[in-house]
Each structure stands twice: as C-alpha cells, then as structure tokens.
Amino acid sequence: MFRLRLVPANTKVPFINWRKPAMLASLVLAIASIGLAFVPGLNFGIDFRGGILIEAQTSEPADLGAMRSRLSGLGLGEVALQEFGDEDTVLIRIERQPGDASAQQVAVEAVRGALDSMGVGEIDYRRIEFVGPKVSGELIEAGAIAVALAVVLMLIYIWFRFEWHFGVGAVIALVHDVALSLGMFAVTQLEFNLSTIAALLTIVGYSINDTVVVYDRVRENLRRYKSKPLPEVLNISINDTLSRTTMTSVTTLLALITLFLFGGAVIKGFVFAMIWGVLIGTYSSIFIAAPLLIVLGLGSKHRGGEAEADPTATGTA
C-alpha cells in the first residue's frame, strides 16, 4: 500500500548547527513581543474590558448571522453573538458604552428593539448583566494565573519524569511560545478574550507534548551513543522524531485551517491563535527546547546504563 511520507527516512539535518542564530532571533522576538503586549497593547475583548451581557431565547432556532448583522448596525461598537446551550438561545455581548448606568440601559433597549423588529417570534430575555471594570480585572488575573499554573505544573512533571535540565528547558520553550503568541495578538490586534486564554492553554499543552517526544528520544540516545558529543546526539534525536513531529503538525494544521476558513467569525480568533501556536510550538521544540540542554550543561554524567550498538556507525566514533 502507498504510504505518505512528509519527511524522508533517515534524515540528517544539522538543526543544532543553527541553534545560535535561532535562539538569538527568538530572544529578540520574545522581548519585542512582551513590549508590544504593553505598547500598543492587546485588543481586549468584552470579557476583559467590561460590557453588557444579554441571554435571549427565541421561539424558533436563532439566525445568528441575521442577528449579528442587525445589531452591528446600531453603532454600539463590538457585538459578539453565540449559541448558548440550545439553538434557540443566544448569548449577546456588547462592549461597555461611554457614560454611566443609564447609557448601558439605553444600549440594552436598542438591542431589544432591534431584535423584536426582526420578526423572529417572541423573545424571552432571560438574563441581562453589566460587567464592570473590576470583574474584567479579575478575569485578566485569573487567566494569567491559569497559564502560569499550567507552566509550573508541567515543570514539576518533567522534572520528575526526566531531570531538571529537561524541565527548565521545556518551561523556557513554553514561555517563549506564550510570549510570541502575545506578540502576534498585539501586532494583528485580534480580539483577546477568554477564548484566547483557552487557546494559549491549548498551545502550552501542544508544545509540551512535542517537546517531551524529542526529550524522550534524547534521553534514550544519551545512553545509546555514549561516546558521541551532546550536539550530535541532539541532532540524531531531532531527526529521529522529525517525521512524527511533521505529520502531527500538518494534520493538526489541516483541521485548524478548515475551521478558520469555514468555522465562522465567532471562532476565528481562537483558531488563528491555535494555528500560530502549532507553528511556533513545533519550531520551539526543535530550535529552542533541544539546544537549551547544551546551555543548561547536560553532560556525560547523565549517560548511565549500557551503551547500545550504533546502527549507523561505520567505524569508531
């Protein structure tokens, strides 16, 4: 049977030879990304800026496209709609309006009037809430804690699963991925909301999975090729896992690109963040996480056990 191969067998790409320019470029980009996250800053969505939350139930399945078109013409700024549970229940988010509580109430009445005039039957407004700046600040803090906690827990896991060199290397690679993701949102000014936090957590999980695969092969090869220098062992390990890494990334990207093109406006920001995360996570597992083992001083004392025969050797190493 025909078997698809995205990467030829037995590749010998000298990835580690490019580690210095790659790590320097990543350091510059990470610092620039963190700076851009503050100036000009992220485009925070309603979840973080505060605003109006309306839960509406229609007497028939809701047409989100028609509703979104009608509400966007009211001049209320950013309006986000999504199904909430059943197809006849819609969650509407509107950005906070300039002024006091009366200005927010005027916006609510404008939304109700626009929806009632659409002729979609009777609408039951089950919930109307005003999200203030204090709640928004708490959401930002909770989101940052969630990402930081995920990184710390992964550090602990890898520390026990491997050694401290691997744990620290993996966490630095994760911080790199999160920083560049924040920079991407700052440059593109895509909306940064709670869905984006979910995307960042998913990116962290994807990146660490790819890194652990490479690290596991590094640990095996450190014992197998005891006489080879560490950079050569890292090159062998990355090439050993390159086919798996490439196939996983490509298949994931195919699904994400399909969602980005046909999934609708509501999930575009989330999916775009995931596409970027897959690309940057694959890059960091090869050019950041693996070379960091050299910087962190992983040496010959970690090569315990019996050495296996080198199947590629043609003479003495």
C-alpha positions, 0 to 999 in steps of 0.5 A: 500500500502507498504510504505518505511520507512528509519527511524522508527516512533517515534524515540528517539535518544539522538543526543544532548547527543553527541553534545560535542564530535561532535562539538569538532571533527568538530572544529578540522576538520574545522581548519585542513581543512582551513590549508590544503586549504593553505598547500598543497593547492587546485588543481586549475583548468584552470579557476583559474590558467590561460590557453588557451581557444579554441571554435571549431565547427565541421561539424558533432556532436563532439566525445568528448571522441575521442577528449579528448583522442587525445589531452591528448596525446600531453603532454600539461598537463590538457585538459578539453573538453565540449559541448558548446551550440550545439553538434557540438561545443566544448569548449577546455581548456588547462592549461597555458604552461611554457614560454611566448606568443609564447609557448601558440601559439605553444600549440594552433597549436598542438591542431589544428593539432591534431584535423584536423588529426582526420578526423572529417570534417572541423573545424571552430575555432571560438574563441581562448583566453589566460587567464592570471594570473590576470583574474584567480585572479579575478575569485578566488575573485569573487567566494569567494565573491559569497559564502560569499554573499550567507552566509550573505544573508541567515543570514539576512533571518533567522534572520528575519524569526526566531531570531538571535540565529537561524541565527548565528547558521545556518551561523556557520553550513554553514561555517563549511560545506564550510570549510570541503568541502575545506578540502576534495578538498585539501586532494583528490586534485580534480580539483577546478574550477568554477564548484566547486564554483557552487557546494559549492553554491549548498551545502550552499543552501542544508544545509540551507534548512535542517537546517531551517526544524529542526529550524522550528520544534524547534521553534514550540516545544519551545512553545509546551513543555514549561516546558521541558529543551532546550536539550530535546526539541532539541532532540524531534525536531531532531527526529521529522524531522529525517525521512524527513531529511533521505529520502531527503538525500538518494534520493538526494544521489541516483541521485548524485551517478548515475551521478558520476558513469555514468555522465562522467569525465567532471562532476565528480568533481562537483558531488563528491563535491555535494555528500560530501556536502549532507553528511556533510550538513545533519550531520551539521544540526543535530550535529552542527546547533541544539546544537549551540542554547544551546551555543548561550543561547536560553532560556525560554524567547523565549517560548511565546504563549500557551503551547500545550498538550504533546502527549507523556507525561505520567505524569508531566514533 
